[in-house]
Structure formats: C-alpha cells, structure tokens
Amino acid sequence: MHADYSELAKMVGDRLLHVQAPGRLRNPFAIEDDPGAFHTTGWLGAYDTSHSPVAVAAETAADIATAVNFARDRGLGLVVKGTGHDYLGRSCAPGSLLIWTHPMRDIAVHDAFVPAAGRSGPGRPGTGVPAISVGAGTRWLEAYQALAARGRCVQGGGCTSVGAAGGFTQGGGFGSFSRRYGTAAGNMLEAEVVTASGEILVTNASQHPDLFWALRGGGGGTFGVVSRLTMRTHPMPGTLAIVRGAIRAATDGDFRRLIGALVRFLPDLCDDRWGEQVRLSGDNTAAFLMTAVDVTEADAHGIWRPLLAWAGADPAFTSDVSVLAIPFASLWDASAWDETLADMICRDDRPGQPPGRFWWVGDDAQVSQYLHAYQSRWLPGWLFLHRAGPLADALFAASRHWGISLHVNKGLWGAAAEALARDRATAVNPAVFDAAALVISASMQPYAFPGVPGHEPDLGLAADRARRVSGAMDVIRALAPDSGSYLNETDYFEPDWQRSFWGGHYPRLLQIKRTYDPHHLFRVHHGVGSENGT
C-alpha cells in the first residue's frame, strides 16, 4: 500500500482496504460483496474495468467525508461504488481511491416522514409522508422486502441487485411500475450527501433545494456522494398481471404485418397500469414480458385478446403467449416464485446468505458482462398515433440489423397525473413525458473477463455485433432524431450527450455543479461538467 495511505489508515482504521483483483464471479450479489468487482467488465473501444488499489469501506457519512477530504487535499482520483451496476464504467478509474458504500445498508420504514426543514418548526401530527430511508449500499430487493411486510411498495428498479441510492435513482430510475408511480428520482423526499468540500448536507425541497433538484435526475457520482436516501412509499397493489411468451412470423412480410399490429396495439398499454417490454428479433419473433398492476387475469386476457386473436387466426403466426395474475405481495417472495414460476428466478445459494435473496433469470446474461454496444432512444407517443406506418417500417428495418426492445415503462406518456407532477419537478429529461417507450438495442457477452486467459471477450464478435447495433439504432435515430436517450442506459459514445440526457435542464445542472464542486473532484464519463474536465 502506498505510504500516503498510512494517514488515511489512522483516520478510518480497518475500514481501509487493499483491493485485490476480483475472481471470475457469476453471482451478482457475490460481485457486490467484492470491492474490486463490477457487473460490467468492459465495453468495446471504451474501457476495461480497473479496480482501485485502495478503498474505504464506508460505514457512515463521516467515513465518506474523510475519504473525500483525503482525496481532494492530495489531488487523488476518486470513484464511488455501491453495487457496481454501471454500464458506462463510472465506478472505476485506474489508480483512484474508491469510496465503497456497500456496508451502508441500514433501512428505516417511516409511517409519517417529515423532511428535515420541517423538524425544527412547529409541526403537526399526521402531516408526514409514508417513506423508506435506505443507506447508500442498499439493494432494491432489500428495500422491497422490508416494505412488503408493511403492505407498502417503493418505486425502484426491476433488477433486484441494483443499488437503491446510487446512480439508478440519481439518474432518474425507471422500474416496472413507473407509469403508476413515476421515476425513483420523482419519489425522492430527502438525501444526505457529502459534497466536494467534505460537508455533510441534508437536502430536500426546502434545504439546499438546488442540489436536491440536481440529485433527482442529474446523474450519479457527479454532485457529491449520497450516503442516505429517503423515498416516498405507496400502498401495495393487489395484483400483478404477467404476459409472457412470443409470437413468431413465418416470413419477413408477415413479421412486418405483426409489427404494424403491435404499433396499433401498444398505445392501449400506455396508461398507469402497464410496464416492461416487447423485443423484436431478426428471426421474426416478437417476445413479450409485460406486467400490469391492479389488473385481474380476466381483464388482462380481455386487453390482449384482440392482438392474440388476430395472430391466432392467421396461419402465418405461431404463439405461446400466456396471461396470468398473481398477488402483488408475492413479487419479492422467492418461495412464492418457487411455487408458481420457478423458472423466473435464480437464487443466491452461497452459504450464509439470506434465504430470500434472488435475481431474475432474465438478468443472468448481464452478470460479469462485456458490452459490445448499448444504445437507447425514446419514441414519442405521437409517432404511434400519427405516423404508425413509418414507425412500423422503421422498427422492422431496425430488427433486420439487430434485436430491439421497446420498454413501455421507460416512457411516461399516459402515466398517472400524480407521478407526472412529481417528475416534472426533477432534472429528468422532459422528453420522457412525451415518450411511449424507450427503444434499447444492445449486445454483450456474459462471464467475460479482459486479460484473463481462457475467459477473454471475443473482440471479433464484439466488433460485428457493435456494427449491427449501430445499424439498428441509426434507423431509430433517423425516425426520432431529437427525442433523447436515458442516461443510465445509453451509448458510451452518445453524441451531443448534454442535450440527449437532460434537454433544456443542462445549463442549470452545470451551474449547480460549479457551485458545489468548483474544482471538479467528482468526475464521471458524460457527467455534468465533464466536457472540459473543469
């Protein structure tokens, strides 16, 4: 360990870690237990992950402040990692000091939370908001399970191992039920944050409101290190409807007809109930994994019957799409999945782990993934209503290059009025309010480790797949050139990223960045202020 770190060791004791190169991990929770490991191991032409030599395993905001002050005063690079879920590699930098917030996983559930500015005033009983406070290292599964016993839910991510307080929420944060509840950023009530000056600030709508606004959608690792978040909770829905399976077309022409039918059908799902995705593949398949809250099985069948009956009556199509409903309370209960759809989950079966810890089988391909390419674009709702033919043509043409997914829950066109009101008070790109879906096209290789013989990514394959993804998304970009991209799930090489990620909010975000971090201590790729490094 470098001699300079002996001073830091005196300040934080055994919380100063000498980080080792990670093993070849295939369990997302094991990745998060290792300060040197990351869910994404690299991106073709962009970066290979490089772990920090030294980390502070922070347990308190004071630990974070100590690390911030140490790095700032000595001109050290600084990175922050909670779970290591970050496509753009923003949690790693060679030779940097790592603030590892994984140990900070305290959770508190509040029946009536009153933000800090209100605690010193006269106050009135019953004026608080039902809420949950989570430490910086908390995973969404832990938050969901803590609330389920209380009949409540919080708007978070679909991936169970994603961090609740880090870049997910600070970058906006779309989950399966965002049309009902809005983004995670819109549900944020308060944040404790350590700034570049080493101050520990409590921010909310009335305390440091400019910084609070920036933390709600302005991007993680940019304005400070969030040590605790408090978020609004909601009454748990009664049911969760699930539509899954695929419709397969016999020929290219039949697939174009199917896409046309989907374009006409999808606006019916743009309300405050439906979420998740439809994937269009080059083998002429439309695969569905859709969810809806407070929709009975009979009602879900009724909503999908026109599309499924249309396809079922045509011999050019084969379908195995199924519709069912389950109690929403069982969504985060691994034992309930064992009894209904056991093929939906993978368990963390390491010795000594909580028995209810699991991840979705659909996320397994993202474990230790090496990205070939990843691009996204919002599709405005008016395209579905007024340019349905050109839209269907474009979706078909894109699928000839590479598969594309339409994420209905990552657009807020038709979302609940209360959710829209909350999100309009955030820094999230306003383009999302007109978006019917977020189109994502991506390619990756799971369990790939650059520099590890026998486990290295196939760079020839990666280059070919990257070209195909670009071909697909060039078609989508031409259709909606100014619609923007979601900053947490976007291209490392995104052009005009300031406007693409934040639209007209960028100048205000840049001013807040200069106020709270004038010397640019917190630097991340395509973060606010990163265009000139100052």
Secondary structure, DSSP 8 states (H G I E B T S, - for coil): --TTHHHHHHHHGGGEEE---------HHHHHT-TT--SEEEETTTEE----SEEEE--SHHHHHHHHHHHHHHT--EEEESS---TT-TT--TT-EEEE-TT---EEEEEEE--HHHHTS---TT-SEEEEEEETT-BHHHHHHHHHTTTEE----SSTTSBSSSHHHHT----TTHHHH--TGGGEEEEEEE-TTS-EEEESSSSSHHHHHHHTTS-TTSS-EEEEEEEE-EE--SEEEEEEEEEEESSHHHHHHHHHHHHHHGGGG-SSSEEEEEEEETTTEEEEEEEEES--HHHHHHHHHHHHHHHHT-TTEEE--EEEEEEGGGTT-HHHHHHH-GGGEEE--STTS-TT-EEEGGGGGGTTEEEEEEEEEEEEHHHHHH-HHHHHHHHHHHHHHS-EEEEGGG--TT--HHHHHHHTTSSS-GGGGGEEEEEEEEEEETT--TTSTTS---HHHHHHHHHHHHHHHHHHHHHSTTS---TTS--TT-TTHHHHHHGGGHHHHHHHHHHH-TT--S--TT-TTTTTT-
